[in-house]
C-alpha cells in the first residue's frame, strides 16, 4: 500500500481544507462568548431573582409542561430550540462539545461547504430539542432546563461516521485506534440505553434526536442530494431590488472605468500569476472529484499534485 492510499492520509494546507472552517470557528466563538455571559449572570440578581434563572427561563430549552425551580410553569418559547444550543452547564460541558465539534465537524464542513453544514448543524440541534420536548413527557420522565450543543454535535458525529466509516480515531483512554463507525455507534448505543436513568442530568433524548437527524440527513443526501445554494439564491433574489441586478447595471453602463474593465488582464499579464492560478484550478478540480467519488478514486498523478500542493502551503 502506497503512502497516498492509506485511509487516514489526507493532504492538508492548501485552499479548500481548513483547520478551523468558518462555521465551526464562529460556532465556537459564539459558544464561548455565551458561556462568559452565563458566568456573569451566575453572579447577578434581578430584584432578588438569580441571574442564572432569568437566563435559563428565557433562553434554555424549557419543557412544554411542568414547574420550574422557582415554582412557576416552565416558559417554553420557540426560539429556545436555537438558543439552547449555545448555552452550557459548565466548563467541561462546553469543552468536550467544542472539541468533538472540531474533531468530527472539520472535514464534514470542508466536504459539504459552510452553508450546508450550518443548516445541518442547526437542524440537528432543533431535532434533538424536539425529541427532548416530545418524548420526555410521553415516557413519563421529569424535565428541566436543557442546554448544550450536544444534540447538534451528535448529529455531526453520526454524519462523520457515515461519511468516513473506516477512518481510525485514536482514543486517549485507552490509547488505541478504533474505526469511526464502531466508536460512534458505541456512543449512540450508550445514549439509547441511558434514557430514563434516574438522577442523571443528561438529555439523552436530545442526543438521540441529533443522532437520528444526522443519520437521516446523510441518507437522504446520498439518494437525492441536498443543495441549499438554490434556496439561498432565491432568498437573495427576493430581497434584491429589481433595478440593482448586475445585468441591468451593465446594460445601462457597459463601459465603466479602465481598471474595472481590464482587471483580468492586469492580473495575468502584470502580476504574472497565471501559472499559479492554473495550478489552483487543477487543485480545485481534484477536490471536487474527492467530494464526488472519494480520495481513493484519484489517479496517482492527482494524488501527487495534492501532495506537492500541501508541501508548498
C-alpha positions as CSV (number, residue, x, y, z in Angstrom):
1,X,0.0,0.0,0.0
2,X,1.5,3.4,-1.0
3,X,1.6,6.5,1.2
4,X,-1.2,8.0,-0.8
5,X,-3.6,5.1,-0.4
6,X,-3.7,5.0,3.4
7,X,-7.2,5.6,4.8
8,X,-6.0,8.1,7.4
9,X,-3.9,10.2,5.0
10,X,-5.5,13.4,3.6
11,X,-3.4,16.3,2.2
12,X,-3.8,19.4,4.3
13,X,-2.8,23.0,4.0
14,X,-4.0,24.1,0.5
15,X,-7.1,26.0,-0.3
16,X,-10.3,24.1,0.3
17,X,-9.3,22.4,3.5
18,X,-9.2,24.4,6.7
19,X,-8.2,23.6,10.3
20,X,-11.0,25.8,11.6
21,X,-13.6,26.2,8.8
22,X,-15.7,29.4,9.1
23,X,-18.9,27.9,10.5
24,X,-17.1,25.8,13.1
25,X,-14.9,28.7,14.1
26,X,-17.9,31.1,14.5
27,X,-19.9,28.5,16.4
28,X,-17.1,28.1,18.8
29,X,-16.7,31.8,19.2
30,X,-20.4,32.3,19.9
31,X,-20.5,29.4,22.4
32,X,-17.5,30.7,24.3
33,X,-19.0,34.3,24.4
34,X,-22.3,32.9,25.6
35,X,-20.5,30.9,28.3
36,X,-18.9,34.0,29.6
37,X,-22.3,35.7,29.6
38,X,-23.7,32.8,31.7
39,X,-20.8,33.2,34.1
40,X,-21.6,36.9,34.6
41,X,-25.3,36.1,35.1
42,X,-24.4,33.5,37.7
43,X,-23.2,36.3,39.9
44,X,-26.1,38.7,39.3
45,X,-29.6,39.1,40.7
46,X,-32.5,41.0,39.3
47,X,-34.9,42.1,42.1
48,X,-33.9,39.1,44.2
49,X,-34.2,36.7,41.2
50,X,-30.9,34.9,40.4
51,X,-29.4,35.8,37.1
52,X,-28.9,32.1,36.1
53,X,-32.6,31.6,36.5
54,X,-33.6,34.6,34.3
55,X,-31.2,33.4,31.5
56,X,-32.4,29.8,31.6
57,X,-36.1,30.8,31.8
58,X,-35.9,32.7,28.5
59,X,-33.1,31.1,26.5
60,X,-32.5,27.5,27.6
61,X,-35.0,24.8,26.3
62,X,-37.9,24.8,28.7
63,X,-40.2,21.7,28.9
64,X,-43.7,22.0,27.5
65,X,-45.2,21.1,30.9
66,X,-44.1,21.1,34.5
67,X,-42.9,23.5,37.2
68,X,-39.5,25.2,37.2
69,X,-37.2,25.7,40.3
70,X,-39.0,28.9,41.2
71,X,-42.4,27.2,41.4
72,X,-43.5,28.8,38.1
73,X,-44.8,27.0,35.0
74,X,-42.0,26.4,32.5
75,X,-41.7,29.1,29.9
76,X,-41.2,27.4,26.5
77,X,-40.6,29.7,23.6
78,X,-40.0,28.6,20.0
79,X,-36.6,30.5,19.8
80,X,-35.3,28.3,22.6
81,X,-34.8,25.5,20.0
82,X,-32.0,27.6,18.7
83,X,-30.7,29.5,21.7
84,X,-30.3,26.4,24.0
85,X,-27.7,25.0,21.6
86,X,-25.3,27.8,22.5
87,X,-25.6,27.5,26.3
88,X,-23.7,25.1,28.6
89,X,-23.8,23.8,32.1
90,X,-20.1,24.1,32.9
91,X,-16.6,24.2,31.7
92,X,-16.2,20.5,30.8
93,X,-19.6,20.5,29.1
94,X,-18.6,23.2,26.7
95,X,-15.0,21.9,26.3
96,X,-15.9,18.4,25.2
97,X,-18.7,19.7,23.0
98,X,-16.4,22.1,21.2
99,X,-13.6,19.6,21.0
100,X,-15.9,16.9,19.4
101,X,-17.4,19.5,17.0
102,X,-14.0,20.4,15.8
103,X,-12.7,16.8,15.7
104,X,-15.6,15.4,13.7
105,X,-17.1,18.6,12.0
106,X,-13.9,20.0,10.4
107,X,-13.9,17.5,7.5
108,X,-17.7,17.5,7.1
109,X,-17.8,21.3,6.7
110,X,-14.8,21.1,4.3
111,X,-16.6,18.4,2.3
112,X,-20.2,19.9,2.3
113,X,-19.4,23.6,2.3
114,X,-20.3,26.1,5.0
115,X,-23.9,26.9,4.1
116,X,-24.9,23.3,4.0
117,X,-23.0,22.5,7.2
118,X,-24.5,25.4,9.1
119,X,-28.1,24.4,8.3
120,X,-27.4,20.8,9.1
121,X,-25.9,21.7,12.4
122,X,-28.8,23.8,13.5
123,X,-31.3,21.2,12.2
124,X,-29.6,18.5,14.3
125,X,-29.9,20.7,17.4
126,X,-33.5,21.5,16.7
127,X,-34.4,17.9,16.1
128,X,-32.6,17.0,19.4
129,X,-34.6,19.7,21.2
130,X,-37.9,18.4,19.7
131,X,-37.0,14.8,20.8
132,X,-36.4,16.1,24.3
133,X,-39.7,18.2,24.4
134,X,-41.9,15.5,23.0
135,X,-40.6,12.2,24.3
136,X,-39.8,13.3,27.9
137,X,-43.5,13.6,29.0
138,X,-44.6,10.7,26.8
139,X,-42.1,8.4,28.6
140,X,-43.1,9.8,32.0
141,X,-39.7,11.3,32.6
142,X,-39.2,14.5,34.6
143,X,-37.9,17.5,32.6
144,X,-35.9,20.6,33.3
145,X,-33.9,23.3,31.6
146,X,-31.9,21.8,28.7
147,X,-28.7,23.4,27.5
148,X,-25.8,22.4,25.3
149,X,-24.6,21.8,21.8
150,X,-24.5,18.0,22.4
151,X,-27.5,17.2,20.2
152,X,-26.1,19.1,17.2
153,X,-22.6,17.5,17.9
154,X,-24.1,14.0,17.9
155,X,-25.6,14.8,14.5
156,X,-22.2,15.8,13.3
157,X,-20.6,12.7,14.7
158,X,-23.1,10.4,13.0
159,X,-22.6,12.3,9.7
160,X,-18.8,11.8,10.1
161,X,-19.2,8.1,10.9
162,X,-21.4,7.5,7.8
163,X,-19.1,9.5,5.6
164,X,-15.8,8.1,6.8
165,X,-16.8,4.8,8.5
166,X,-13.4,3.2,8.2
167,X,-11.4,6.3,9.4
168,X,-9.4,5.4,12.5
169,X,-10.0,7.6,15.6
170,X,-7.1,7.5,18.1
171,X,-8.5,7.4,21.7
172,X,-6.7,8.8,24.7
173,X,-8.3,6.3,27.2
174,X,-7.5,3.6,26.3
175,X,-4.8,4.7,23.8
176,X,-5.9,2.6,20.9
177,X,-7.2,3.3,17.3
178,X,-10.8,2.4,16.6
179,X,-12.8,2.9,13.4
180,X,-15.2,5.8,13.4
181,X,-18.3,3.6,12.7
182,X,-17.6,1.5,15.8
183,X,-16.8,4.3,18.1
184,X,-19.7,6.5,17.1
185,X,-22.1,3.5,17.0
186,X,-21.0,2.6,20.6
187,X,-21.6,6.2,21.8
188,X,-25.1,6.3,20.3
189,X,-25.8,2.9,21.9
190,X,-24.8,4.2,25.3
191,X,-27.2,7.2,24.9
192,X,-30.0,4.8,23.9
193,X,-29.6,2.5,27.0
194,X,-29.1,5.5,29.3
195,X,-32.5,7.0,28.6
196,X,-34.5,7.1,31.8
197,X,-31.6,6.8,34.2
198,X,-32.8,8.3,37.5
199,X,-30.9,11.3,38.9
200,X,-28.8,11.8,35.8
201,X,-29.0,15.4,34.5
202,X,-28.2,14.5,30.9
203,X,-30.5,15.0,28.0
204,X,-30.1,11.6,26.3
205,X,-33.2,12.0,24.3
206,X,-31.8,15.2,22.8
207,X,-28.6,13.4,21.9
208,X,-30.6,10.6,20.2
209,X,-32.6,13.2,18.3
210,X,-29.5,14.8,17.0
211,X,-28.0,11.4,16.0
212,X,-31.2,10.5,14.2
213,X,-31.1,13.8,12.4
214,X,-27.6,13.2,11.2
215,X,-28.4,9.6,10.0
216,X,-31.5,10.7,8.0
217,X,-29.8,13.8,6.6
218,X,-26.8,11.8,5.2
219,X,-29.1,9.1,4.0
220,X,-31.3,11.5,2.1
221,X,-28.3,13.4,0.8
222,X,-26.8,10.3,-0.7
223,X,-30.0,9.4,-2.5
224,X,-31.3,12.8,-3.6
225,X,-28.6,15.3,-2.9
226,X,-29.1,18.2,-0.7
227,X,-28.1,21.6,-2.0
228,X,-29.1,24.8,-0.1
229,X,-27.4,27.1,-2.6
230,X,-30.5,27.3,-4.6
231,X,-32.5,28.2,-1.5
232,X,-30.1,31.0,-0.6
233,X,-30.0,32.3,-4.1
234,X,-33.8,32.5,-4.1
235,X,-33.8,34.5,-0.9
236,X,-31.1,36.8,-2.2
237,X,-33.0,37.5,-5.4
238,X,-36.2,38.1,-3.4
239,X,-34.6,40.8,-1.3
240,X,-32.6,42.4,-4.2
241,X,-34.3,45.4,-5.8
242,X,-35.0,44.6,-9.5
243,X,-33.1,47.7,-10.7
244,X,-29.9,46.7,-8.9
245,X,-29.1,43.5,-10.7
246,X,-25.7,43.1,-12.4
247,X,-27.2,42.7,-15.9
248,X,-29.3,45.8,-15.8
249,X,-26.4,47.8,-14.4
250,X,-24.1,46.6,-17.2
251,X,-26.7,47.4,-19.8
252,X,-27.0,51.0,-18.6
253,X,-23.3,51.4,-18.2
254,X,-21.4,48.8,-20.3
255,X,-18.1,50.7,-20.2
256,X,-17.1,51.5,-16.7
257,X,-13.6,52.7,-15.5
258,X,-10.4,51.5,-17.2
259,X,-9.4,49.5,-14.1
260,X,-12.7,47.7,-13.9
261,X,-12.7,46.5,-17.5
262,X,-9.1,45.2,-17.6
263,X,-8.7,43.7,-14.2
264,X,-8.2,40.2,-15.5
265,X,-5.6,41.3,-18.0
266,X,-3.7,43.1,-15.2
267,X,-3.9,40.0,-13.0
268,X,-2.3,37.7,-15.5
269,X,0.0,39.9,-17.5
270,X,1.2,42.4,-15.0
271,X,1.2,40.3,-11.8
272,X,2.4,37.2,-13.7
273,X,0.3,34.7,-11.6
274,X,-1.1,32.7,-14.5
275,X,0.9,29.5,-13.7
276,X,-0.2,29.7,-10.0
277,X,-3.9,30.2,-11.0
278,X,-3.8,27.2,-13.4
279,X,-2.3,25.1,-10.6
280,X,-5.0,26.2,-8.2
281,X,-7.7,25.4,-10.8
282,X,-6.3,21.9,-11.1
283,X,-6.3,21.5,-7.3
284,X,-9.9,22.7,-7.1
285,X,-11.0,20.2,-9.8
286,X,-9.3,17.4,-7.9
287,X,-11.0,18.5,-4.6
288,X,-14.4,18.4,-6.4
289,X,-13.6,14.9,-7.6
290,X,-12.8,13.9,-4.0
291,X,-16.2,15.3,-2.9
292,X,-18.0,13.3,-5.6
293,X,-16.2,9.9,-5.6
294,X,-13.7,9.9,-2.8
295,X,-9.9,10.2,-2.4
296,X,-9.4,6.5,-3.3
297,X,-10.6,7.1,-6.9
298,X,-7.9,9.7,-7.7
299,X,-5.2,8.8,-10.2
300,X,-1.6,8.7,-9.0
301,X,-0.9,11.9,-10.8
302,X,-3.8,13.7,-9.0
303,X,-2.6,12.4,-5.6
304,X,0.9,13.6,-6.4
305,X,-0.4,17.1,-7.3
306,X,-2.3,17.3,-3.9
307,X,0.8,16.1,-2.0
308,X,3.0,18.7,-3.7
309,X,0.5,21.4,-3.1
310,X,0.3,20.5,0.6
311,X,4.1,20.8,0.9
312,X,4.2,24.3,-0.7
313,X,1.5,25.7,1.6
